[in-house]
Amino acid sequence: MSNTVQLTIGGMGCGGCASAVENAVKPVTGVESVAVDYATQTATVEGVIEAELLIQAIEDAGYEAMIKAPSKA
């Protein structure tokens, strides 16, 4: 069953950094799609995935990552 993980990314200084984060996440087993938004410093990843593996891949690429807290209405 596919799920969506939203992450807050730290350390991105430009659009190229967003591409680097995206390229770090794409090869993680189970990732179906990834969208990184430099302006909001977030990543949305879909697939059969574990958030810990995504965070590790992003940190290995030199950035910070944590699961994004749900928005309060």
Phi and psi in degrees as GROMACS dihedral restraints (atoms count N, CA, C in turn):
[ dihedral_restraints ]
;  ai    aj    ak    al  type     phi  dphi    fc
    3     4     5     6     1   -77.0    20    10
    4     5     6     7     1   146.6    20    10
    6     7     8     9     1  -138.1    20    10
    7     8     9    10     1   170.2    20    10
    9    10    11    12     1  -118.4    20    10
   10    11    12    13     1   132.3    20    10
   12    13    14    15     1  -119.2    20    10
   13    14    15    16     1   128.9    20    10
   15    16    17    18     1  -108.7    20    10
   16    17    18    19     1   130.3    20    10
   18    19    20    21     1  -123.0    20    10
   19    20    21    22     1   146.7    20    10
   21    22    23    24     1   -95.6    20    10
   22    23    24    25     1   130.5    20    10
   24    25    26    27     1  -110.7    20    10
   25    26    27    28     1   134.2    20    10
   27    28    29    30     1  -114.5    20    10
   28    29    30    31     1   148.1    20    10
   30    31    32    33     1    96.3    20    10
   31    32    33    34     1     1.1    20    10
   33    34    35    36     1   -81.0    20    10
   34    35    36    37     1   124.0    20    10
   36    37    38    39     1  -107.5    20    10
   37    38    39    40     1    -8.6    20    10
   39    40    41    42     1  -162.6    20    10
   40    41    42    43     1   175.4    20    10
   42    43    44    45     1   -62.5    20    10
   43    44    45    46     1   -30.5    20    10
   45    46    47    48     1   -64.0    20    10
   46    47    48    49     1   -33.9    20    10
   48    49    50    51     1   -65.1    20    10
   49    50    51    52     1   -38.8    20    10
   51    52    53    54     1   -61.3    20    10
   52    53    54    55     1   -40.1    20    10
   54    55    56    57     1   -65.0    20    10
   55    56    57    58     1   -38.3    20    10
   57    58    59    60     1   -64.9    20    10
   58    59    60    61     1   -40.1    20    10
   60    61    62    63     1   -65.0    20    10
   61    62    63    64     1   -44.3    20    10
   63    64    65    66     1   -59.9    20    10
   64    65    66    67     1   -43.5    20    10
   66    67    68    69     1   -68.7    20    10
   67    68    69    70     1   -27.3    20    10
   69    70    71    72     1   -73.1    20    10
   70    71    72    73     1   -32.8    20    10
   72    73    74    75     1   -85.0    20    10
   73    74    75    76     1   -35.6    20    10
   75    76    77    78     1   -51.0    20    10
   76    77    78    79     1   -42.3    20    10
   78    79    80    81     1   -78.6    20    10
   79    80    81    82     1    -5.2    20    10
   81    82    83    84     1   -63.6    20    10
   82    83    84    85     1   132.2    20    10
   84    85    86    87     1   -54.7    20    10
   85    86    87    88     1   128.3    20    10
   87    88    89    90     1    96.5    20    10
   88    89    90    91     1   -11.7    20    10
   90    91    92    93     1   -71.8    20    10
   91    92    93    94     1   126.4    20    10
   93    94    95    96     1  -100.3    20    10
   94    95    96    97     1   -37.4    20    10
   96    97    98    99     1  -154.9    20    10
   97    98    99   100     1   153.4    20    10
   99   100   101   102     1  -143.9    20    10
  100   101   102   103     1   137.3    20    10
  102   103   104   105     1  -132.9    20    10
  103   104   105   106     1   121.8    20    10
  105   106   107   108     1  -110.9    20    10
  106   107   108   109     1   130.9    20    10
  108   109   110   111     1  -114.7    20    10
  109   110   111   112     1   107.8    20    10
  111   112   113   114     1   -61.4    20    10
  112   113   114   115     1   -40.7    20    10
  114   115   116   117     1   -61.5    20    10
  115   116   117   118     1   -38.7    20    10
  117   118   119   120     1  -100.3    20    10
  118   119   120   121     1    -3.3    20    10
  120   121   122   123     1    58.0    20    10
  121   122   123   124     1    42.3    20    10
  123   124   125   126     1  -130.4    20    10
  124   125   126   127     1   160.9    20    10
  126   127   128   129     1  -133.8    20    10
  127   128   129   130     1   138.9    20    10
  129   130   131   132     1  -118.9    20    10
  130   131   132   133     1   122.2    20    10
  132   133   134   135     1  -123.0    20    10
  133   134   135   136     1   133.1    20    10
  135   136   137   138     1  -117.7    20    10
  136   137   138   139     1   144.9    20    10
  138   139   140   141     1   148.8    20    10
  139   140   141   142     1  -170.1    20    10
  141   142   143   144     1   -96.2    20    10
  142   143   144   145     1    89.9    20    10
  144   145   146   147     1  -137.5    20    10
  145   146   147   148     1   159.2    20    10
  147   148   149   150     1  -111.0    20    10
  148   149   150   151     1   128.4    20    10
  150   151   152   153     1   -56.7    20    10
  151   152   153   154     1   -35.7    20    10
  153   154   155   156     1   -61.4    20    10
  154   155   156   157     1   -36.6    20    10
  156   157   158   159     1   -68.6    20    10
  157   158   159   160     1   -37.0    20    10
  159   160   161   162     1   -65.6    20    10
  160   161   162   163     1   -45.5    20    10
  162   163   164   165     1   -61.3    20    10
  163   164   165   166     1   -42.9    20    10
  165   166   167   168     1   -62.8    20    10
  166   167   168   169     1   -42.2    20    10
  168   169   170   171     1   -63.0    20    10
  169   170   171   172     1   -40.7    20    10
  171   172   173   174     1   -68.5    20    10
  172   173   174   175     1   -43.4    20    10
  174   175   176   177     1   -64.7    20    10
  175   176   177   178     1   -37.4    20    10
  177   178   179   180     1   -63.1    20    10
  178   179   180   181     1   -26.2    20    10
  180   181   182   183     1   -84.2    20    10
  181   182   183   184     1    -3.3    20    10
  183   184   185   186     1    99.8    20    10
  184   185   186   187     1    14.3    20    10
  186   187   188   189     1  -118.7    20    10
  187   188   189   190     1   168.7    20    10
  189   190   191   192     1  -102.0    20    10
  190   191   192   193     1   149.2    20    10
  192   193   194   195     1  -150.5    20    10
  193   194   195   196     1   143.9    20    10
  195   196   197   198     1  -150.6    20    10
  196   197   198   199     1   155.4    20    10
  198   199   200   201     1   -63.8    20    10
  199   200   201   202     1   131.4    20    10
  201   202   203   204     1   -75.0    20    10
  202   203   204   205     1   130.7    20    10
  204   205   206   207     1   -68.9    20    10
  205   206   207   208     1   142.2    20    10
  207   208   209   210     1   -61.5    20    10
  208   209   210   211     1   146.5    20    10
  210   211   212   213     1   -70.8    20    10
  211   212   213   214     1   142.9    20    10
  213   214   215   216     1   -95.9    20    10
  214   215   216   217     1   132.1    20    10
